[in-house]
Amino acid sequence: MRQPLVAGNWKMNGSRESVAALLEGLKAGIGQVGKAEVAVCPPSIFIPQVEEALRGTPIAWGGQDVSTEASGAYTGEISASMLLDFGCAYAIVGHSERRTLHCESDELVARKFAAARGAGLKPILCVGETLEEREQGVTEQVCARQIDAVLDREGVAALADAVIAYEPVWAIGTGKVASPEQAQEVHAFIRGRIAARDAGVAEGLRILYGGSMKPDNAAELLAKPDIDGGLIGGASLKAGDFLGICLAAN
Ligand code: PEP
């Protein structure tokens, strides 16, 4: 039985004050969230503040990105061991905004995955197609290519400690959510692809849906057999909305 995971991706949002208020709201409501594991991924500058506030609570935290390198002359980068040092459990890799805006290739994402995992973080590997790719009917090929870059480099066993987030790019931040059937179809494809290499790893792997998930559409998405939680952008910035999604995962 896979424990659902609901992870918030705060992206580049927040201030000391708003982060403190959000964390207070999450702490106040987390007691009602029984089953799901909950995590937040703040901008890295807020990680010490998040660590201070969440240490000793059931809420985990992680980075939104991680360097491929361990240390050295890489201005602006943050290494996996630094994230670990500040209590992070997770690191998102390959978010579509990084693939698009920062030109991150499948190969680079696979190296980030390896760096995160090598340091003891659980990577959350984001995959998903653009609208154009969906319309061309190549959704499965795109997801397969993005996942295979990691599998071919790290081997299927590397996914045992990892999470995959299926995030159709056309649904991210647009308010256009994939239908539960559309999402389930791709999630089942992803699990099947991994099962072809290792059925046990595939069975245990949590595959999150991401893309305009909100409290009012979460329950029907999360009811699907291969949707094991959510990666939440906009709705993770309001404690009530985020907790509403966490409750729907119960
Ligand atoms: C995301 O960026 O990972 C995401 C799912 O964003 P949103 O929920 O805002 O669509």
Residues whose N, C-alpha, C, O or C-beta is under 5 A from the ligand:
A	BS01	PEP	N9 A171 I172 G173 T174 G210 G211 S212 M213 L231 I232 G233 G234 A235
